[in-house]
């Protein structure tokens, strides 16, 4: 990243001509004015761009982390045409602002593979969106989710989870679903895949413990520096993979971009309802406090709403 920058990469806004767009936040070769593009960008996998510190822009993975672009926590930002996706008239702003995080969840769900017992760890925004993506685009035999709060459990069930348990019940839920035995904390037969939407040392360890031999643990939540016992990963020959951003999909969805799939899912699952509250920019302290305590307060997604600010300014 490059300083100073304005945060905010989940954006629905207006072009100069007034048309509504959603921002694809990754700053790939096209946005950076790099031609020819790197190998990843050349095939549409902008999330794997190899030139994130080069070109016409200062370093930064995404809009909101680059001093040259600005970010969504502001009244205006700069974006390349390749980053913009038109919003249909029948899609509300609340639904549109969910498209970018939904794209990240779709990417993670597709990385998890097909069939078997699948597990989603965490039921915050990314967790709930991943549940919806696995149910809509995948074919889990049983979809297990962990959630801390009553509203998360209700939404996880509504969005497609078959079993929803407290985080410390993940081992037992997978054991019941697969008929596994337990050696220490590790299951002898476990889930086909686990999507970790938290990224903590505890959830990474849980994912490795409950996934079956030859299975896959997908890190959707951004991990920091962690200490985890990787012995079960080694012994069970588990794949631990990351899922970041979006691009051109393959497999059953070959030829489709992640954002196209995200628009489809947002509409099909009515994901705009996950926006629990909006704030004008001048109430940013309240907004951040609400977002930091979203779970205990029964909320999911908190967003800034510049429409409210414009209305206040016009009084």
C-alpha positions as CSV (number, residue, x, y, z in Angstrom):
1,X,0.0,0.0,0.0
2,X,1.0,3.6,-0.3
3,X,0.4,6.5,2.1
4,X,-1.7,8.5,2.7
5,X,-4.7,6.6,1.4
6,X,-8.4,6.8,1.9
7,X,-10.0,3.4,2.9
8,X,-13.0,1.9,1.2
9,X,-13.0,-0.7,-1.6
10,X,-16.6,-2.0,-1.5
11,X,-18.2,0.8,-3.6
12,X,-21.4,1.5,-5.5
13,X,-21.4,5.0,-6.9
14,X,-22.1,7.3,-9.9
15,X,-20.0,7.9,-12.9
16,X,-19.6,11.5,-14.1
17,X,-22.5,10.9,-16.4
18,X,-24.7,9.8,-13.5
19,X,-24.9,6.1,-14.3
20,X,-24.5,3.7,-11.4
21,X,-21.6,1.3,-11.2
22,X,-20.0,-1.1,-8.8
23,X,-16.2,-1.0,-8.4
24,X,-13.9,-4.0,-9.0
25,X,-11.3,-2.8,-6.6
26,X,-8.1,-4.7,-7.6
27,X,-5.6,-2.4,-9.3
28,X,-4.3,-4.7,-12.1
29,X,-2.3,-3.9,-15.2
30,X,-5.1,-2.1,-17.0
31,X,-5.7,0.3,-14.2
32,X,-2.0,0.8,-13.8
33,X,-1.5,1.6,-17.5
34,X,0.8,-1.4,-18.1
35,X,0.9,-2.8,-21.6
36,X,1.4,-5.6,-22.4
37,X,-0.3,-6.9,-19.2
38,X,1.3,-9.5,-17.0
39,X,0.4,-13.2,-17.6
40,X,-2.4,-13.2,-15.0
41,X,-4.1,-10.0,-16.1
42,X,-3.8,-11.2,-19.8
43,X,-6.2,-14.0,-19.0
44,X,-8.5,-12.0,-16.7
45,X,-7.1,-13.0,-13.3
46,X,-6.6,-9.5,-12.0
47,X,-6.4,-10.7,-8.4
48,X,-3.1,-12.4,-9.3
49,X,-1.6,-9.3,-10.9
50,X,2.2,-9.4,-10.8
51,X,2.7,-5.7,-11.2
52,X,0.9,-4.2,-8.1
53,X,3.8,-1.9,-7.4
54,X,4.4,-0.6,-10.9
55,X,2.9,1.4,-13.7
56,X,1.2,4.8,-13.4
57,X,0.0,4.3,-9.8
58,X,1.8,4.0,-6.5
59,X,1.9,0.6,-4.9
60,X,-1.4,-0.8,-3.5
61,X,-3.4,-4.0,-4.0
62,X,-6.7,-2.3,-4.4
63,X,-8.5,1.0,-4.5
64,X,-8.7,2.1,-0.9
65,X,-5.1,1.1,-0.3
66,X,-3.4,3.4,-2.9
67,X,-2.6,7.1,-2.4
68,X,-3.3,7.8,-6.1
69,X,-6.9,6.5,-6.4
70,X,-8.7,7.5,-3.2
71,X,-11.2,5.2,-1.7
72,X,-14.9,4.6,-0.9
73,X,-14.8,6.5,2.4
74,X,-14.9,9.8,0.5
75,X,-17.1,11.8,-1.8
76,X,-15.1,11.0,-4.9
77,X,-12.4,8.6,-6.2
78,X,-10.6,7.8,-9.4
79,X,-11.2,4.5,-11.2
80,X,-10.2,2.9,-14.5
81,X,-13.0,1.9,-16.9
82,X,-11.9,-1.7,-16.6
83,X,-12.8,-1.6,-12.9
84,X,-16.4,-0.5,-13.4
85,X,-19.5,-2.7,-13.7
86,X,-22.9,-1.3,-14.6
87,X,-25.7,-1.7,-12.0
88,X,-29.1,-2.6,-13.3
89,X,-32.0,-0.2,-12.5
90,X,-33.8,-2.9,-10.5
91,X,-30.9,-3.4,-8.1
92,X,-30.9,-1.3,-5.0
93,X,-27.8,0.5,-3.7
94,X,-27.9,-1.7,-0.7
95,X,-27.8,-4.8,-2.9
96,X,-25.2,-3.3,-5.2
97,X,-22.8,-2.5,-2.3
98,X,-22.8,-6.2,-1.5
99,X,-21.5,-7.2,-5.0
100,X,-17.8,-6.8,-4.3
101,X,-17.7,-8.9,-1.0
102,X,-20.0,-11.4,-2.7
103,X,-17.4,-11.8,-5.5
104,X,-14.8,-12.6,-2.9
105,X,-17.1,-15.2,-1.4
106,X,-17.9,-16.7,-4.8
107,X,-14.2,-17.1,-5.5
108,X,-13.8,-18.9,-2.2
109,X,-16.8,-21.2,-2.7
110,X,-15.6,-22.2,-6.1
111,X,-12.2,-23.0,-4.7
112,X,-13.8,-25.3,-2.2
113,X,-14.8,-27.8,-4.9
114,X,-17.9,-29.9,-5.2
115,X,-19.8,-32.4,-3.1
116,X,-19.3,-34.0,0.3
117,X,-19.6,-32.4,3.7
118,X,-18.5,-28.8,3.4
119,X,-17.9,-26.4,6.3
120,X,-17.9,-22.6,6.6
121,X,-16.1,-21.3,9.7
122,X,-17.6,-17.9,10.7
123,X,-20.9,-16.2,9.9
124,X,-20.0,-12.6,9.6
125,X,-20.4,-10.9,6.2
126,X,-18.0,-13.1,4.3
127,X,-19.2,-16.2,6.0
128,X,-22.8,-15.6,5.2
129,X,-22.0,-14.7,1.6
130,X,-19.9,-17.9,1.3
131,X,-22.7,-20.0,2.6
132,X,-25.0,-18.5,0.0
133,X,-22.4,-19.0,-2.8
134,X,-21.8,-22.7,-1.8
135,X,-25.5,-23.3,-1.9
136,X,-26.1,-21.5,-5.2
137,X,-23.1,-22.5,-7.2
138,X,-21.9,-25.7,-5.5
139,X,-23.4,-29.0,-4.6
140,X,-22.6,-29.8,-0.9
141,X,-24.1,-33.0,0.4
142,X,-24.2,-31.4,3.8
143,X,-23.3,-27.7,4.5
144,X,-22.2,-27.0,8.1
145,X,-21.6,-23.5,9.4
146,X,-20.3,-22.0,12.6
147,X,-21.9,-18.9,14.1
148,X,-21.7,-17.1,17.4
149,X,-24.9,-15.0,17.5
150,X,-28.6,-15.8,17.1
151,X,-29.1,-13.5,14.0
152,X,-26.0,-15.1,12.3
153,X,-27.5,-18.6,13.0
154,X,-30.8,-17.6,11.5
155,X,-29.3,-16.0,8.4
156,X,-26.9,-18.9,7.9
157,X,-29.9,-21.3,7.8
158,X,-31.9,-19.0,5.5
159,X,-28.9,-18.8,3.1
160,X,-28.5,-22.5,2.8
161,X,-26.6,-24.1,5.7
162,X,-28.0,-27.5,6.8
163,X,-26.4,-27.5,10.2
164,X,-25.4,-24.3,12.2
165,X,-23.4,-24.7,15.4
166,X,-21.4,-22.7,17.9
167,X,-17.7,-22.4,16.9
168,X,-16.6,-24.8,19.6
169,X,-19.0,-27.4,18.2
170,X,-17.4,-27.7,14.8
171,X,-15.6,-30.9,15.5
172,X,-18.7,-32.6,16.8
173,X,-20.9,-31.5,13.9
174,X,-18.4,-32.8,11.3
175,X,-18.0,-36.0,13.3
176,X,-21.7,-36.6,13.3
177,X,-22.0,-35.8,9.6
178,X,-19.2,-38.1,8.5
179,X,-19.1,-40.9,11.1
180,X,-15.5,-40.1,11.9
181,X,-13.5,-41.1,14.9
182,X,-11.3,-38.6,16.9
183,X,-7.6,-38.8,17.6
184,X,-6.7,-35.9,19.7
185,X,-8.5,-33.0,18.0
186,X,-8.1,-34.5,14.5
187,X,-10.9,-36.5,12.8
188,X,-10.0,-39.7,11.0
189,X,-12.6,-39.0,8.4
190,X,-13.7,-35.4,7.9
191,X,-15.2,-32.8,5.6
192,X,-14.4,-32.7,1.9
193,X,-13.6,-28.9,2.2
194,X,-13.6,-26.1,4.8
195,X,-13.8,-22.4,4.0
196,X,-12.3,-20.3,6.8
197,X,-13.9,-16.9,6.7
198,X,-12.2,-15.7,9.9
199,X,-8.5,-16.4,9.4
200,X,-7.4,-16.7,13.0
201,X,-5.0,-19.2,14.4
202,X,-7.9,-21.0,16.1
203,X,-10.1,-21.3,12.9
204,X,-7.1,-22.3,10.7
205,X,-6.4,-25.1,13.3
206,X,-10.0,-26.1,13.4
207,X,-10.2,-26.2,9.6
208,X,-7.1,-28.5,9.4
209,X,-8.5,-30.7,12.2
210,X,-12.0,-31.3,10.7
211,X,-11.1,-31.6,7.0
212,X,-10.7,-35.1,5.7
213,X,-7.6,-36.8,4.2
214,X,-6.9,-35.3,0.8
215,X,-9.4,-32.5,1.5
216,X,-9.0,-28.7,1.1
217,X,-9.0,-25.8,3.5
218,X,-9.7,-22.4,1.8
219,X,-8.6,-19.2,3.6
220,X,-11.2,-16.6,2.7
221,X,-10.7,-14.5,5.8
222,X,-7.4,-12.6,5.7
223,X,-5.0,-14.2,8.1
224,X,-2.3,-12.3,10.0
225,X,0.8,-13.8,11.6
226,X,-0.3,-17.0,13.2
227,X,1.2,-20.1,14.9
228,X,-0.6,-23.3,13.9
229,X,0.3,-27.0,14.3
230,X,0.6,-28.2,10.7
231,X,1.1,-31.9,11.6
232,X,-2.5,-32.9,10.6
233,X,-2.1,-31.0,7.3
234,X,1.0,-33.1,6.6
235,X,-0.3,-36.4,7.8
236,X,-3.7,-36.1,6.0
237,X,-2.2,-34.6,2.8
238,X,-4.5,-31.6,3.1
239,X,-4.3,-28.6,0.7
240,X,-4.3,-25.2,2.4
241,X,-5.1,-22.6,-0.2
242,X,-5.9,-18.9,-0.3
243,X,-8.8,-17.3,-2.0
244,X,-8.3,-13.6,-2.8
245,X,-10.4,-11.2,-4.8
246,X,-11.7,-12.3,-8.2
247,X,-11.0,-12.8,-11.8
248,X,-11.9,-15.2,-14.7
249,X,-13.4,-18.4,-13.4
250,X,-12.7,-22.0,-14.7
251,X,-14.4,-25.4,-14.3
252,X,-18.2,-25.4,-14.4
253,X,-18.1,-21.6,-14.7
254,X,-15.4,-21.3,-17.3
255,X,-15.5,-18.1,-19.3
256,X,-17.5,-16.2,-16.6
257,X,-16.0,-13.5,-14.5
258,X,-16.4,-13.6,-10.7
259,X,-18.3,-10.3,-10.7
260,X,-20.9,-11.6,-13.1
261,X,-21.5,-14.6,-10.8
262,X,-21.7,-12.2,-7.8
263,X,-24.3,-10.0,-9.5
264,X,-26.4,-13.2,-10.1
265,X,-26.1,-14.3,-6.5
266,X,-26.8,-11.0,-4.9
267,X,-30.1,-10.9,-6.8
268,X,-31.0,-14.6,-6.3
269,X,-30.4,-14.6,-2.6
270,X,-31.6,-11.0,-1.8
271,X,-28.2,-10.2,-0.3
272,X,-29.0,-6.5,0.1
273,X,-30.9,-7.4,3.3
274,X,-27.5,-8.0,4.9
275,X,-26.9,-4.3,5.0
276,X,-28.0,-3.6,8.6
277,X,-27.3,0.1,8.9
278,X,-25.9,3.0,7.0
279,X,-24.3,6.2,8.1
280,X,-23.3,9.6,6.6
281,X,-19.6,10.2,6.4
282,X,-19.6,12.8,9.2
283,X,-20.8,10.1,11.6
284,X,-17.8,7.9,10.8
285,X,-16.9,7.3,14.4
286,X,-20.3,5.8,15.1
287,X,-20.1,3.8,11.9
288,X,-16.8,2.2,12.9
289,X,-17.9,1.5,16.4
290,X,-21.0,-0.2,15.0
291,X,-19.0,-2.2,12.5
292,X,-16.6,-3.3,15.2
293,X,-19.4,-4.6,17.4
294,X,-21.7,-5.8,14.5
295,X,-22.1,-9.3,15.9
296,X,-23.1,-8.5,19.4
297,X,-25.4,-5.8,18.2
298,X,-27.2,-8.1,15.8
299,X,-25.9,-6.5,12.7
300,X,-24.0,-7.8,9.6
301,X,-22.9,-5.1,7.1
302,X,-22.4,-1.5,8.0
303,X,-22.0,1.0,5.1
304,X,-21.6,4.7,4.5
305,X,-24.4,6.3,2.6
306,X,-23.5,9.4,0.7
307,X,-27.2,9.9,-0.5
308,X,-28.0,10.8,3.1
309,X,-25.1,13.3,3.2
310,X,-26.3,15.0,-0.1
311,X,-29.8,15.2,1.3
312,X,-28.5,16.9,4.5
313,X,-26.4,19.4,2.5
314,X,-29.4,20.4,0.3
315,X,-31.5,21.4,3.3
